[in-house]
């Protein structure tokens, strides 16, 4: 029997946050690619675009004008997925046709008035202002009696469904815990009740000891490729101190968080020398008024690029019918990211 090599032999890995397994097939990374290629995002954007719905002072599609903002700007989404009004659920006796109305508030957050900047090209001090806006929104939305979850996220790049290149993210708050958050909470709570410690505290301690998947760190945060990563260059930001939500960060932690956000996104752009697409999102305590000692602040980055700026990973076939699968090992992708420069390729 051969000795196991995690960069050569297919195997399954367990994700303790979701309680799910993924299939890793590292040998498949050697296969030739003649499949779909994505067009790369144009790099030469103007500082201000008079036709952009998100630029400062411009008119949006609903006739409302943006403030002439100079740093961060937040507004209610003109096309929200959730509405605030209450609706009565229709009566349904069958358990096979369950339905419940869902209330919520959706907002857009513009990171900068500069149309041509993304987070990796922003100053750390400007990213701190974005974090402060995230804190303010978490408090404002989470204080509503019908809001139990606040999801802060960013879709970057057209390949991730982003309809506007202006640097922005979204905040969706709602009355229920969404499926992925509910799964995560169940597993975090089970671990905390069994061990009296945060699952991510214990996980991070082992990752720091093994040093196989660490990409970068500073005094307060670690960026790593999680052992159970699905996306080729997926990363996870974990706070070194156990706290539940973004409002509990100290001033020093806020600055450190801005630092790692810039550093990991610079590495992403440098990987294929393109404005690297991804979906990112913060996972933190629900806003249901309950104590949640099991929660440990963390942030996911899910980038779709696989081999180059034009080759994307698709979730198809086996992944849709059976379970998630990846071709490159977490250890190899972590090493590739770790070795990249932290100076943006445009500045070289």
N, C-alpha and C positions, 0 to 999 in steps of 0.2 A: 504493500500500500504506500502511495506517495505521501510525503510530508506536505501538510497543508500550507498553501501560499495564498494569502488574501488578495493578492494582485493577479492571481492566475486561476484559482479554482472557484466555481460557482458556489454560493452559500446564501443562507438567509440570515437577516439581522433583525433584532427586536427593537421596536420603538416604544420605550416605556411611557412616553407622554400620551400616545394615542392607544397603546395596547395592541399594536398591529405589527405584523412582520413585513419585510420587504425582501425581494430577491436581488442579489448582487451577482452579475455575470461579467467580471472584469475581462475575461478572454475575448468577449465580443467587441471590445474597443479596437481590435486589430482589423475588423472587417472593412472592406472598401465601401465608400459612401457614394451612391449615385442617386440619392433621394432628394427630397425637398430642400431647397436653399432659400433663405430669407433675404430680402433686400435690406441693406444696412441703412441706418438712420442718417440723414444728412447732418453734417457737422457744422456747417457755416450758417448759423442762425443769427438774425440781427439782435441787438440789445433790446430793441423795441419793435413790435410788429403791430401796425395799426389795424390789422384784420384779426388779431388774436382776442378771443373772448376773455382771456385771463390777464392781459397786460393792464397796468395801472391806468385808470381813467377811461378805459375803453367800454363801449356798449356791449352787453351780453345779448344772447339771442332772444331773451325775453324783454328787452328794452331797458333793463336796469343798467346803470353805469357803475363800474367799479370805482372804489375810492382811489384817489391818487396816492396810493400807498408807497412807502419807501423801504419797508423791510418785509414783514409778514402780513398777509391779508386773509381773513377767514370770512366766508359767507355761506348762507344756506344754499344747498345744491338746487339748481333750477330744475333739474330732472331727477328728483329723489326716488330711490327704490322703496322707501318707507314713508308713510304719512303719519301725522300726529293724531288725526281724528280717530275716535273710537267707532267700532262697528260691531254689531252683534253677530255671533257665529250662528250659522244655520243649524237647526237640530238634525243630528245624524246618529242613529242607533248602531250602525255597523262599525266594528273596529277596523274594518278594511278601508274605510273612507274618512279617516280623521282629518280634520281641518280646524285651524284656529286663526283668528285675525291677529295680525302683528302690527304694532305701532312703533314708530321710531322717528328720528331726526337725522338727516344726512347733511353733512357740510363739506365744503371744499376749502383746502388751505393752500394758498400760494406761498411758496417758500421764499420768493424773491421777486422784485419788480423786473429784474433782468430776464428777458425772454430766452437768452442764450446760455444760461447757467443751469447746471444740475448740482446736486449735493457734493459730488467729488470736486467740483470747481469752485465751491463757495468757501469763504473763510470760516474757520471754526467758530468765531464769534457770531457769525450770521447763522450758523447751524444751531447755536445755543438759543437764538431767538425762536427758531422753529420748535425746539424742544419746549421752550416756555409756553408757546402757543398750544402745543399738545397738552401740557399740564393744565392750562386754563380751560381747554375744551373738555378734558376729562372731568374736571370739577364741575363745570357749568352743565354739561349734558348729564353727567352721572348723578347730579343732585335732583333731577326730575324724578318724581315718584313712580313714573311708568317706565323709566330707563334702568335696565339691569345689566347692560353690557355696552361698553364703548370700544369700538374697534377702530384703531388708528392704522392706516395702511397707505402704501404708495404703489401704483402701477407705473413703471418707468419704461417707455419705449412703445412704439406702435405694435410690435410683435406681442406685447402683453395686453393689447387692447386699449392702450392709452390714446385718446382721440386728440390730444393737444400736447405739443412738446414743451409748453411753458412749464417750468418746475413747480409741480404741485402734488398734493396727496389728498386723501379723503378721510373722513371720519363718519362712520356709520354707527349710530347708537340705536338700541332697540330694547324691546320689553322682554325678550327671551334670550337665553344663552344659545348662540349658534352651535351647530353640531360639533365642529372641531374643538371649540372652547369647552363645551360640555364634556366631551371625551377627556380632554386634558385635565379639567378640574377633577373628574372622577379618579383618574390615575394619580394625580398629585395628592389628593386627599387620602386615598388608600395608603400611599407610601408614608405620608406624614403620620397617619394614625398608627401604622405598624412600627415606625422607626423613631418618631418624635423629631424628625429632621426633614428639611426640604429635600425632595428628590434631586433637584438641580444643584443644590449645594454639594451633595454627595457625588453626583455625576461629575461636576466641575472639578472637585478635588482629585478624582481619579484621572480625569483628562489631563490636568496639570502635572500629575505624577508621570503619566505615560508619555506625554509630549508627542504623540503621533499625529494628532489632528488639530493642534493649535495653529492658528494663522497669525494672530497678533494679540497683544494685550497691553494694558496700562495698569495703573495702580488700582483701578476700580472695576474694570470690565475685561472680559475675554471674548475674542471672536474665534470660533472654531468650526470645523466641518463636523456636524454631529455623526456619531457612529452609525446612525440609522438613516443618514441622508438619502433622499430620493433623487433630487435634481443634481445634475453633474457637478455644479460648483455652489451648492447650497451651503449657507453658513448660519450660525446661531450666535447671537450676542447674549451673554449671560452676565449679570451683575455678580461681582465677587461677594458682596454683602447680601444677605438674604433680606429682601424687602419685597413688598407685594405690587406696588404700582408707582407710576412715574412721579407722583406728587411727593413721594417719600424720599426722593433723591436729595442729597445735600448739594450745596453749591459746587463743591469739588467733584462730586459724582456727575453732576450735570455737565460740567466742562469736560470731564473724562468721557462721557457718553458722546458728546459732540466730536471729540477727538477720534474715537473708534469708528463712528459713522463716516467721517471723512476718509479715514485710512482704508477701511475695507472697500468703500465705493471707488476710491482711486485705484486700488488693486484690481477691482473688477474692470474698470475702463482700460487698464494697462494690459489685461490678459490677452485681448484680441485687438487692442488699440482701436476701440470703438466706444461710443456711448452705450455702455453695457445695460441691456434691459433686465428687469427683474420685477417681481412682486415682493414687497416687504411688509411686515406688519408686527405690531407690538402685542404680546400676550401678557395680561396683568389682571389683577383682582377684579371680579365683577363689582358692579355698583349697586348691589341689592341690599346694602345696609348691614350685611352679615360680616362676621369676622372670617377671614380666609387666610389663616397662618400657613396653609399648604402652598399658596401661590408664591412664586419666585419670579421676579421681573425678567423677561427675556424677549428677544426680537428675532424673527425669522427673515431670511433672505432666500427667495426661490428664483434663481436666474435660469432661463431656458436654454442658453447657448451651450452647445455640446463640443464641437470640434473647431469652430472658427466663428467669426462674426456672422456668417451666413447659414450655419447649420444649427438647427434647433432640435431639442428633444421633444418628442411628442408622447403623450399618454394615449396609447392605442392598444388594440388587441388584448394581449395577456394582461396588461396593466388595468384595462377597463373591465375585463372579465374575471380576473383572478386576484392579483395583488400587485403593488407597486414594484418596479424593477429599475435597476441602473446598471450601466456598463463600466463605469470607472470607479475604482474603489475610493472610499472616503479618504483614506490615507494618501492616495496619490493626488487627488484634487487639492487636499490641504497643503501638500508639499509644493504644488505648482503655485498656489496662491501665496504661500508664505515666502517664496523666493522672489516674488515680483517687487519691483520698486514701489516706494510710497510717494514718489514724485510723479505727478500726472504726465502722461506721454506727450501732451500738447506743450508742456513747459520744458521739455528736454531740448 
